[in-house]
Amino acid sequence: MHLSPLLTDLYELTMLAGYLEEGMADKPAVFDLYFRTNPFAGGYAVFAGLEPALDCLENLHFTPEEIDYLGSLGLFKPRFLAFLRTFRFRGTIKAPPEGTVVFANEPLLTVSGALAEVQLVETVLLNIINFQTLVATKAARICHAAAGAEVIEFGLRRAQGPDGGLSASRAACVGGVKGTSNVLAGMTYGLPVRGTHAHSWVQSFADELTAFRAYADAFPDSSVLLVDTYDTLKSGVPNAINVARELREKGHELRGIRLDSGDLAYLSREARQMLDAAGFPEVRILASNELDEQVIDSIRDEGGRVDIYGVGTKLATAAGTGGVALGGVYKLVAIDGQPKMKTTSDPAKATLPGSKQVLRAVSPGGAYIQDLVCLAGEALAGGMTVYDPTNPLRQTTLPADVRLVDLRLTVMAQGQRTLAPEPIDRMAERCRREMDLLPQGCRRFVNPHHYKVSISPQLKELRCTLAQAVTSGRKD
């Protein structure tokens, strides 16, 4: 996939031009991409967007038309424009597999290579990873609320433009959604496509029963009938049952009914009783209409009998507390072999210096205990003392019997993938498995458990040393 390198902020290009002028373009540099706060005031996030990001980087180049446009701005010298003609990304990237459960303040991507190359890709990486991770997290929360019921993504018409619609469909399936109404996403990403019909179909016919019969005639083995155009329980469900009988007489079965308004818990209970009494226990009930994890949770609490949830606006736009954006950042942590640290008046924005690895502490039974950020090559083991990155006076001791697992892989080297692309259903299965291994409290929607992300002794020492050096420099 070719995304134009002009899909970037102007300052990436002006910095690039400046690095070239200063003879710094080829200096080795390392950047970390991470987020500072778990989305939706929740206890975790689900990493997504890696495959599209790698596709973009493998194909990153400037076309003659793009270089001509930059030249027309009057900002850039001919030497820089000539430099762009042969520009390629040849860096190395470490990242977790998509579908991995991740947390605030731990590096997701570590991008290393020539300064010019790793600087330019900042904006596009943040654009892809931030949005898809946000939507995948929302999808995982919704699927958790559904408690085994199927979830379908219905959000294209409310998504953030055509590309947002495609990205949302993909990310939602990484987070556990079983299909999408978005036909282009189905073709592009190999996703299952699902759908019913609109109220306008019913209104286009003389009456509801005629509309249902016509749809069932057209799709005798895949009909899901929308039953709330006029009156769900007095008209819609009885007419759907009549059509189900007629289909059965012809050797077919009605697939389902859809509820799109009203008290979904009550209506689904009543519809289930009517369908079962009529001899159609296999007809599934699909609910839609401004659903999210909170609404689905309440439907289940009230005894709703929904088999499939069609979730649109609030999934595709990742609506909810803290869901406006993930807030991922991309920060320089080393250059020319020297660790770098951003110190600031806002302690929450201080960075962790140096090339690092991210380890997950796993119990003998496989459950996740906490994550550790340490320097590359640093040896850690159970029984060690590790530290809170926001308050070095707070510390904890790792259990002696934990197993430490590297959370990330080298997914790109010298600008080329090191692993074959994964199918999305494998990513979704990883997400489901990892959700099961989280502490139960992390999955709560209200006041979730705080999963610890600690730093190692050596990383703590390095950060203190650099902070003191900066402080001394300011005093001088």
LUMVEXLO-82661 format. One record per residue (C-alpha): y, z, x. Coordinates in steps of 0.5 Angstrom, whole numbers. Each point is the difference from the previous one (the first is absolute). Layout:
N
py	pz	px
Y	Z	X;
...
//
This chain:
476
py	pz	px
0	0	0;
7	-2	3;
5	5	-2;
7	-3	3;
2	5	6;
7	0	-4;
-3	4	-5;
3	6	5;
7	4	0;
5	-3	4;
0	5	5;
-7	-1	3;
3	-7	2;
6	3	3;
-4	5	4;
-5	-5	2;
6	-5	3;
3	7	3;
-7	1	4;
0	-7	2;
7	1	3;
-2	6	4;
-6	-2	3;
-4	5	-5;
-4	-5	-4;
-7	1	3;
1	7	1;
-7	4	-2;
2	4	-6;
-4	4	-6;
2	1	-7;
-3	4	-5;
0	-1	-8;
0	6	-4;
3	3	-6;
3	7	-1;
-2	2	-7;
-6	-1	-4;
2	-4	-6;
0	2	-7;
1	7	2;
-8	0	1;
-5	2	5;
-2	-6	4;
2	-8	0;
-5	-6	0;
1	-5	6;
1	-7	-2;
3	-7	2;
-3	0	7;
-4	-7	-1;
6	-3	-3;
4	3	6;
-5	-3	5;
0	-7	-3;
8	0	1;
0	2	7;
-5	-5	2;
4	-6	-3;
7	3	2;
4	-6	3;
7	-3	-1;
0	-7	-3;
6	-5	2;
3	1	-6;
0	8	0;
3	-1	8;
5	-5	-3;
2	5	-5;
1	6	5;
4	-5	4;
5	-1	-6;
2	7	0;
4	0	6;
-3	6	3;
-5	-2	5;
0	-3	6;
-4	-7	2;
-5	4	5;
-2	5	-6;
-1	-6	-5;
-4	-3	6;
-4	6	1;
-2	0	-8;
-3	-7	1;
-6	3	3;
0	7	-3;
-7	3	-2;
-2	7	-1;
-5	2	5;
0	7	-1;
-6	6	-1;
0	3	-6;
-4	7	-2;
-1	2	-7;
-5	3	-5;
-4	-5	-5;
3	-1	-7;
-2	5	-5;
0	6	5;
3	6	-3;
6	2	5;
6	5	0;
7	1	2;
2	0	7;
-6	-3	3;
1	-7	3;
-3	-5	-4;
1	-6	4;
1	0	8;
3	-7	2;
1	-1	8;
2	-6	4;
6	-3	2;
6	3	-2;
3	-6	-3;
-7	-2	-4;
-1	7	-3;
7	1	-2;
1	-6	-4;
-6	2	-4;
3	6	-3;
3	-2	-6;
-6	-4	-3;
-5	5	2;
4	5	-4;
1	-5	-6;
-8	-1	0;
-3	7	1;
5	4	-3;
-1	-3	-7;
-7	-2	0;
-2	8	2;
5	2	-5;
-4	-4	-6;
-7	2	3;
2	7	0;
2	-1	-7;
-6	-3	-2;
-4	5	3;
3	5	-4;
-1	-4	-6;
-7	-1	1;
-1	8	2;
3	1	-7;
-4	-5	-4;
-6	4	3;
-5	-6	0;
3	-4	-5;
2	-7	2;
7	-1	2;
3	-7	0;
7	-2	2;
4	-4	-5;
7	1	4;
2	-7	2;
5	-1	-6;
4	6	3;
-2	-1	7;
6	0	5;
0	-8	0;
-6	-5	2;
-1	3	7;
0	7	-3;
-5	-2	-6;
-5	-3	5;
1	6	5;
-1	5	-5;
-6	-3	-3;
-3	0	7;
2	7	2;
-2	3	-7;
-8	-3	1;
0	3	7;
2	7	-4;
-6	-1	-4;
2	-4	-6;
-5	-5	-3;
4	-6	-1;
6	-3	-2;
3	-5	-5;
4	-3	5;
-4	-7	1;
4	-2	6;
-2	6	4;
-7	-1	-3;
-1	-6	4;
4	2	6;
-4	6	1;
-6	-1	-3;
1	6	-6;
-3	0	-6;
5	-2	-6;
0	3	-7;
4	-1	-6;
0	0	-8;
5	-3	-4;
7	2	-2;
3	2	-7;
3	-7	-1;
-7	-3	0;
-2	4	-6;
7	-1	-3;
-1	-8	1;
-5	0	-6;
0	1	-7;
-3	7	0;
-3	5	6;
-8	-2	-2;
1	-7	1;
4	1	6;
-6	4	3;
-5	-5	-3;
3	-6	4;
1	4	7;
-8	2	-1;
-2	-7	-1;
4	-2	6;
-3	5	4;
-6	3	-3;
-3	4	6;
7	3	3;
4	1	-6;
4	7	0;
4	0	-6;
7	3	-1;
0	5	-6;
7	3	-1;
4	-6	-2;
1	3	-7;
-4	6	-1;
-6	2	5;
-4	4	-5;
1	-3	-6;
0	-7	2;
-1	-1	7;
-7	3	2;
-3	-2	-7;
1	-7	1;
-2	1	7;
-7	3	-3;
0	-6	-4;
0	-5	5;
-5	4	4;
-5	-1	-5;
2	-7	-1;
-1	-1	8;
-7	4	0;
-2	-5	-5;
1	-6	4;
-3	4	6;
6	2	4;
3	7	0;
8	2	0;
2	3	7;
5	5	-2;
6	2	-4;
7	1	3;
5	6	-3;
7	-1	2;
4	5	-4;
0	6	-3;
-4	7	2;
-5	-3	4;
-4	6	1;
-1	0	-8;
0	-7	-1;
-6	-1	5;
-4	6	-3;
1	-3	-7;
-2	-7	2;
-6	2	4;
-3	4	-6;
2	-7	-4;
-4	-4	5;
-6	5	1;
-1	0	-8;
0	-7	0;
-5	-1	5;
4	-2	6;
0	6	5;
0	-6	6;
7	-2	-3;
5	3	5;
7	2	-1;
6	-2	4;
6	4	0;
7	-3	3;
7	2	-1;
5	3	5;
-6	4	3;
0	4	7;
-4	5	3;
3	6	-4;
-1	-4	-7;
-7	-1	2;
-1	7	1;
2	2	-6;
-4	-5	-4;
-6	3	3;
2	7	-1;
1	-2	-7;
-7	-3	-1;
2	-7	0;
-6	-5	0;
3	-5	5;
-5	-4	4;
6	-5	3;
7	1	2;
5	-5	1;
5	2	4;
6	-4	1;
8	2	1;
-1	6	4;
-6	-2	4;
3	-7	2;
7	4	2;
-3	6	2;
4	4	-5;
0	8	1;
3	6	3;
1	-3	8;
-2	-7	-2;
6	-4	1;
-2	-1	7;
-5	2	5;
6	1	5;
-5	-2	6;
4	0	7;
-1	-4	7;
2	4	6;
0	-1	7;
-5	5	4;
0	-3	7;
3	-6	4;
-2	-2	7;
-5	6	0;
5	5	-1;
-1	4	-7;
6	0	-4;
2	5	-6;
6	-1	-5;
3	7	-1;
5	1	-5;
4	5	-4;
-5	-1	-6;
-7	3	3;
-4	-3	-5;
2	-7	3;
-2	2	7;
-5	-4	3;
-7	1	4;
1	-3	7;
-5	-4	4;
-7	-4	-2;
-4	4	-4;
-7	0	-4;
-1	3	-7;
-6	4	-1;
-4	3	-6;
-3	6	0;
-6	0	-4;
-5	6	-2;
-7	-1	1;
-1	-1	-7;
5	-6	0;
6	3	-3;
7	-2	3;
3	7	2;
6	-3	4;
3	-5	4;
3	0	7;
5	-4	4;
-1	0	8;
2	-4	6;
-5	-6	2;
-6	3	4;
1	7	-2;
-6	4	0;
-1	4	-7;
-5	4	-2;
-2	6	-6;
3	6	2;
6	-2	3;
7	2	-3;
4	-5	-3;
8	0	-2;
4	-2	-7;
4	-5	2;
6	2	-4;
0	7	3;
-4	1	7;
0	8	-2;
-5	-2	-5;
-7	-1	3;
-7	0	-2;
-7	0	3;
-5	-6	-1;
-7	3	-3;
-5	-1	6;
-5	-4	-4;
5	-6	-2;
-1	-7	2;
6	-4	2;
0	-7	-2;
5	-5	3;
4	-3	-7;
2	-6	3;
-3	-7	3;
3	-5	5;
1	-5	-6;
4	-5	4;
1	-2	8;
4	-5	3;
2	-2	-7;
-7	-2	-2;
-4	4	-5;
-6	4	3;
-4	1	-6;
-2	-5	-6;
4	1	-7;
-3	5	-4;
-1	-1	-8;
4	4	-4;
-6	3	-4;
-2	3	7;
7	3	0;
0	3	-7;
-7	3	2;
3	3	6;
6	3	-4;
-5	3	-5;
-4	3	5;
6	3	4;
3	3	-7;
-7	3	-1;
0	3	7;
7	3	-1;
2	7	-1;
-1	1	-8;
7	3	0;
3	-7	3;
-1	-4	-6;
4	5	-5;
5	-4	-3;
5	7	0;
1	4	6;
-6	-3	4;
-3	3	6;
4	-1	6;
-5	-4	5;
2	2	7;
2	-5	5;
0	4	7;
2	-2	7;
-3	1	6;
2	5	6;
2	-5	5;
4	-4	-5;
3	6	-2;
2	1	7;
2	-7	1;
5	1	-6;
3	6	2;
1	-2	7;
4	-7	-2;
4	4	-5;
2	5	5;
2	-6	5;
4	-3	-6;
3	7	-1;
2	1	7;
3	-7	1;
4	2	-6;
3	6	3;
1	-4	6;
//
